[in-house]
Amino acid sequence: MIVSRTFSSLGKHRNYRLYFYGQLVSQIGTWLQNAAQAWLILDLTHSAWAVGVLAFFLYGPYALLGLVGSAMADRFDRRKTLIVTQAAMALCAVVLAAVAFAHVDSVWVIDAIAAVRGTILVFNNPSRQAFIVQLVGRAELQNAIALNSSVNNSTRIVGPAVAGLLIAGVGVAWCFALNAVSFVAVIVALCAMRESELHPSGALRTDQTLLASIGTGLQYARHTKAVAIVLSMMFVIATFGINFSVLLPVLARQTLQGDAKIFGLVTASFGLGALCGALVTASRVRASRGLLLLAAVGFGAAQLLVASRQQPPRARYSWRFPGT
């Protein structure tokens, strides 16, 4: 019974199955690239600061323009938007692979590609999250979201582990190349969906200006207690907690004195725990405030344990490859 409920949306909706398996392949490639890109920057600069700068260029555009992207998701066909953004991110991966294969000697080029990819995420992520309701409808939305989270977290186990082996064996460039190829799966899945089976999500909001749409969303969040609480929690956790992933390559190399394989193992361990949590959530009939608070407290406690490790001294940051 529990197993049936956990995977209910996957069994009932063909479009969601296509999306699920397409994401499964694509997200493995994404984690390959994320791990390889952070390790490459650390390998070139030996600087935790440089890894943080890379994260700023990747996630900074979303922090600045995330509300704009959310409003835009209500103005365009989400399936078509996703096809365009996925193709654009595939192109970024191709360029990054070419840069790595060619041994381009400027770190700022890698940061610039990350900034472009981050800008694409501004439009991709809100459309991707809102699109789920069109795939399964509102009745099974929680189950589908939890399963989608399980995809992200299960691939977070496989992707970094494979990345560690590839980096040690053939180099980071192949991680970027494989990520570019992985986008084919999700693009094909999106194109193969039947529009007649998509659930309605309401009319596209073209009657308001972009700023008015953003204002409407903020007002709704402010006056809806449950939404306001969850968003406030996520703001604090995302700002001060989730960025721990930026320091994982530094933890692996400088604190644990490990190599790319150790980095992949550490990252995969976080993914394993997150996958277990996502499957528990998918098996539940409704969201639980107590479970949410327990998870937040546990997450903070775990970070305090990691923070108790002695921190290495900060290395000098260089925007160029060693020896140039």
JOMOMO-V134503 format. One record per residue. N is the residue number from 0. RES is the residue in one small letter. OMEGA is omega in whole degrees, -180 to 180 (999 if undefined). Layout:
n: [N:N]
res: [RES:RES]
omega: [OMEGA:OMEGA]
This chain:
n: [0:1:2:3:4:5:6:7:8:9:10:11:12:13:14:15:16:17:18:19:20:21:22:23:24:25:26:27:28:29:30:31:32:33:34:35:36:37:38:39:40:41:42:43:44:45:46:47:48:49:50:51:52:53:54:55:56:57:58:59:60:61:62:63:64:65:66:67:68:69:70:71:72:73:74:75:76:77:78:79:80:81:82:83:84:85:86:87:88:89:90:91:92:93:94:95:96:97:98:99:100:101:102:103:104:105:106:107:108:109:110:111:112:113:114:115:116:117:118:119:120:121:122:123:124:125:126:127:128:129:130:131:132:133:134:135:136:137:138:139:140:141:142:143:144:145:146:147:148:149:150:151:152:153:154:155:156:157:158:159:160:161:162:163:164:165:166:167:168:169:170:171:172:173:174:175:176:177:178:179:180:181:182:183:184:185:186:187:188:189:190:191:192:193:194:195:196:197:198:199:200:201:202:203:204:205:206:207:208:209:210:211:212:213:214:215:216:217:218:219:220:221:222:223:224:225:226:227:228:229:230:231:232:233:234:235:236:237:238:239:240:241:242:243:244:245:246:247:248:249:250:251:252:253:254:255:256:257:258:259:260:261:262:263:264:265:266:267:268:269:270:271:272:273:274:275:276:277:278:279:280:281:282:283:284:285:286:287:288:289:290:291:292:293:294:295:296:297:298:299:300:301:302:303:304:305:306:307:308:309:310:311:312:313:314:315:316:317:318:319:320:321:322:323]
res: [m:i:v:s:r:t:f:s:s:l:g:k:h:r:n:y:r:l:y:f:y:g:q:l:v:s:q:i:g:t:w:l:q:n:a:a:q:a:w:l:i:l:d:l:t:h:s:a:w:a:v:g:v:l:a:f:f:l:y:g:p:y:a:l:l:g:l:v:g:s:a:m:a:d:r:f:d:r:r:k:t:l:i:v:t:q:a:a:m:a:l:c:a:v:v:l:a:a:v:a:f:a:h:v:d:s:v:w:v:i:d:a:i:a:a:v:r:g:t:i:l:v:f:n:n:p:s:r:q:a:f:i:v:q:l:v:g:r:a:e:l:q:n:a:i:a:l:n:s:s:v:n:n:s:t:r:i:v:g:p:a:v:a:g:l:l:i:a:g:v:g:v:a:w:c:f:a:l:n:a:v:s:f:v:a:v:i:v:a:l:c:a:m:r:e:s:e:l:h:p:s:g:a:l:r:t:d:q:t:l:l:a:s:i:g:t:g:l:q:y:a:r:h:t:k:a:v:a:i:v:l:s:m:m:f:v:i:a:t:f:g:i:n:f:s:v:l:l:p:v:l:a:r:q:t:l:q:g:d:a:k:i:f:g:l:v:t:a:s:f:g:l:g:a:l:c:g:a:l:v:t:a:s:r:v:r:a:s:r:g:l:l:l:l:a:a:v:g:f:g:a:a:q:l:l:v:a:s:r:q:q:p:p:r:a:r:y:s:w:r:f:p:g:t]
omega: [-180:179:180:180:-179:-176:-174:-177:179:-178:-172:-169:-179:-179:180:176:178:-179:-178:-177:174:177:-179:179:-176:-178:174:177:180:179:172:-177:-179:-179:-178:-178:179:180:179:179:179:-180:-177:-172:-175:-173:173:178:-180:177:177:177:177:179:178:-180:-179:-174:179:179:180:179:-178:-171:-177:179:177:179:179:178:179:-180:179:-174:-177:175:-172:179:179:177:-180:178:-179:-177:178:177:179:178:174:178:177:179:177:180:180:177:179:178:-179:178:-178:-180:176:-163:-179:180:-178:177:178:178:180:177:177:179:177:179:178:177:177:179:177:-179:-178:-171:178:178:180:-179:-179:-177:-177:-179:176:-179:-173:-174:-174:-176:-177:-176:-179:-180:-179:179:179:178:178:176:179:175:-179:-176:176:177:176:173:-174:-173:-180:179:177:179:179:179:-179:180:-180:-175:-173:176:-174:-175:-179:175:179:-180:179:176:178:-180:-176:-180:179:-177:-177:178:177:179:179:-180:-176:-178:177:-178:-179:-178:177:179:179:180:-177:-179:176:-175:176:-178:180:172:-179:-180:179:178:177:179:178:179:179:178:179:180:-178:-174:176:-169:-177:180:-179:-179:-178:180:178:177:-178:177:-179:-177:-179:-178:-172:-174:-173:179:175:-178:178:-174:-179:178:177:177:-177:-174:-170:-179:-179:180:-177:180:-178:179:177:177:179:-180:180:180:179:179:176:179:180:178:-180:177:179:179:-180:179:175:179:-179:-178:-178:-179:-179:-180:-179:178:-180:179:178:179:179:179:-180:179:179:179:179:180:179:179:177:178:179:-178:-180:177:178:-178:179:177:-180:178:177:-177:178:179:-179:-180:176:178:179:999]
